[in-house]
Amino acid sequence: MAGRPHLRAAGPVTRRPGGLAGFALNLDDGRVQVVAEGQRENCHRLLEWLRSADTPGRVDGVTEIWGTPRGGYDGFAIR
């Protein structure tokens, strides 16, 4: 996700993804990396929200990459 980096922008992501595990991380280049695992429907809801006007801060674009869940996440956190 490209936009303005700060934890306040990533923070609400931790409250948003119902039924998902993973993390949000502010990258040095200004993007926010969001890794989410869970039911496909819940992942699609998170993507819809990230692309909506309801997200915190400014979102310039969302790139999605689907893969095999790795597990190991306890809830959803800001890193």
C-alpha positions as CSV (number, residue, x, y, z in Angstrom):
1,M,0.0,0.0,0.0
2,A,1.5,3.3,-1.0
3,G,0.8,6.5,1.0
4,R,2.0,8.5,3.9
5,P,3.9,6.4,6.4
6,H,3.2,6.7,10.1
7,L,1.9,4.3,12.7
8,R,-1.3,6.3,13.1
9,A,-2.0,5.3,9.4
10,A,-1.3,1.7,10.1
11,G,-2.9,1.6,13.5
12,P,-6.6,1.4,12.5
13,V,-5.7,-1.5,10.2
14,T,-5.1,-3.6,13.4
15,R,-8.7,-3.0,14.4
16,R,-10.2,-3.5,11.0
17,P,-9.4,-7.0,9.8
18,G,-12.0,-9.3,11.4
19,G,-10.9,-12.9,11.6
20,L,-7.4,-12.2,10.1
21,A,-3.9,-12.6,11.5
22,G,-0.8,-10.8,10.4
23,F,0.7,-7.4,10.6
24,A,1.1,-3.8,9.2
25,L,4.5,-2.3,8.8
26,N,5.6,1.1,7.8
27,L,8.4,0.8,5.2
28,D,11.3,3.2,4.8
29,D,10.2,4.2,1.3
30,G,6.8,5.5,2.5
31,R,4.7,2.4,1.8
32,V,2.8,0.4,4.4
33,Q,3.1,-3.4,4.1
34,V,0.1,-5.3,5.3
35,V,0.3,-9.1,5.6
36,A,-3.0,-10.8,6.4
37,E,-3.9,-14.5,6.6
38,G,-7.4,-15.9,7.1
39,Q,-10.5,-16.9,5.2
40,R,-10.4,-15.6,1.6
41,E,-13.6,-13.7,2.1
42,N,-12.1,-11.8,5.0
43,C,-9.0,-11.0,3.0
44,H,-11.1,-9.6,0.2
45,R,-13.0,-7.4,2.7
46,L,-9.7,-6.0,4.0
47,L,-8.6,-5.3,0.4
48,E,-11.9,-3.5,-0.3
49,W,-11.5,-1.4,2.8
50,L,-7.8,-0.5,1.9
51,R,-9.0,0.6,-1.5
52,S,-11.9,2.7,-0.1
53,A,-12.1,6.3,1.0
54,D,-12.5,5.1,4.7
55,T,-8.8,4.3,5.2
56,P,-6.7,6.5,7.5
57,G,-4.1,8.7,5.8
58,R,-3.7,8.7,2.0
59,V,-3.6,5.5,0.0
60,D,-2.1,5.9,-3.5
61,G,-2.4,2.3,-4.4
62,V,-2.8,-1.3,-3.2
63,T,-0.9,-4.2,-4.6
64,E,-2.1,-7.7,-3.6
65,I,0.0,-10.8,-3.7
66,W,-1.7,-14.1,-2.8
67,G,0.3,-17.0,-1.5
68,T,0.2,-20.1,0.8
69,P,-0.5,-19.1,4.4
70,R,2.6,-19.4,6.6
71,G,0.9,-19.2,10.0
72,G,2.8,-18.1,13.1
73,Y,0.8,-14.9,13.6
74,D,-1.0,-14.3,16.9
75,G,-3.7,-11.8,16.0
76,F,-2.9,-8.7,14.0
77,A,-0.1,-6.3,15.1
78,I,1.8,-3.2,14.1
79,R,5.5,-3.9,13.6
